[in-house]
Amino acid sequence: MNRRALEGKEKALGKEHPDTLTSVYCLAYLLHQRQQYKDASPLYQRACAGYQEKLGLDHPTTQACLDHYSSLQQLWTLQASGSKSNAPIGIRGNRTHSLSISQDTA
């Protein structure tokens, strides 16, 4: 259902409209919570890149998206390594992000 809603927003508003990006971000977050990291990652990349372009790096929504994407990358790395750390994962601090946001979603 979420993918259909996203397709509808893309048709109605365009792929880079902030409301469409919010749908992309929400779908990425949902997949992230379901531990479907491979599916969530390109959606986070798209949402983060779009938010940075449309809203700027300092916008709270851009920052939240970057934080969630960073968390996904950390969890995915832990999962791939087989680590079962109980340490909390998340980045806030000074909000410095060194994420590589690829424009290539092929």
C-alpha positions in Angstrom: 0.0 0.0 0.0 2.8 2.4 0.8 4.5 1.9 -2.6 1.2 2.6 -4.3 0.8 5.8 -2.3 4.3 6.8 -3.3 3.6 6.1 -7.0 0.5 8.3 -6.8 2.4 11.2 -5.2 5.2 10.9 -7.8 2.6 11.2 -10.6 0.6 14.0 -9.0 3.5 16.1 -7.6 6.7 15.0 -9.2 9.5 12.9 -7.8 11.4 15.7 -6.1 8.4 17.5 -4.4 8.8 17.7 -0.6 5.6 15.8 0.0 6.8 13.0 -2.3 10.1 13.0 -0.5 8.2 12.6 2.7 6.5 9.5 1.3 9.9 8.2 0.2 11.3 8.8 3.7 8.3 7.2 5.5 8.6 4.1 3.3 12.3 3.9 4.0 11.7 4.2 7.7 9.0 1.5 7.6 11.3 -0.9 5.8 14.1 0.1 8.2 12.0 -0.9 11.2 11.1 -4.2 9.5 14.9 -4.8 9.1 14.6 -4.7 5.3 17.8 -2.7 5.1 18.6 -3.5 1.4 15.2 -2.1 0.4 15.3 0.9 2.7 18.8 2.1 1.9 18.1 3.5 -1.7 14.9 5.2 -0.4 16.8 6.9 2.4 19.5 7.9 -0.1 16.8 9.4 -2.4 15.0 11.2 0.5 18.2 12.6 2.0 19.6 13.9 -1.3 16.2 15.4 -2.2 15.8 17.0 1.2 19.3 18.5 1.1 18.6 20.0 -2.3 15.1 21.3 -1.5 15.3 22.1 2.2 19.0 22.5 3.0 21.3 20.5 5.2 20.3 22.4 8.4 16.6 21.7 8.1 15.2 19.5 10.9 13.6 17.1 8.4 16.9 16.7 6.5 18.7 16.1 9.7 16.2 13.5 10.9 16.4 11.7 7.6 20.2 11.7 7.8 20.1 10.4 11.4 17.8 7.5 10.4 19.9 6.6 7.4 23.0 6.6 9.5 21.3 4.3 12.0 20.3 2.0 9.2 23.9 1.8 7.9 25.2 1.0 11.4 22.6 -1.7 12.0 23.1 -3.2 8.5 26.9 -3.3 9.2 26.3 -5.0 12.6 23.9 -7.5 11.0 26.4 -8.3 8.2 29.2 -8.8 10.7 27.0 -11.0 12.9 27.5 -8.8 15.9 24.9 -8.8 18.6 25.9 -5.7 20.4 23.4 -4.3 22.9 24.9 -0.8 22.6 22.3 1.8 21.5 22.8 3.0 18.0 22.1 6.5 16.8 23.9 9.7 15.9 22.9 13.1 17.1 25.6 15.0 18.9 26.8 17.9 16.7 24.8 16.7 13.7 27.9 16.2 11.6 27.2 13.7 9.0 29.8 12.0 6.8 27.3 10.0 4.8 27.9 9.4 1.2 24.7 10.1 -0.6 24.8 8.7 -4.0 22.7 10.2 -6.8 23.0 6.9 -8.7 20.0 4.7 -7.7 20.5 2.2 -10.6 
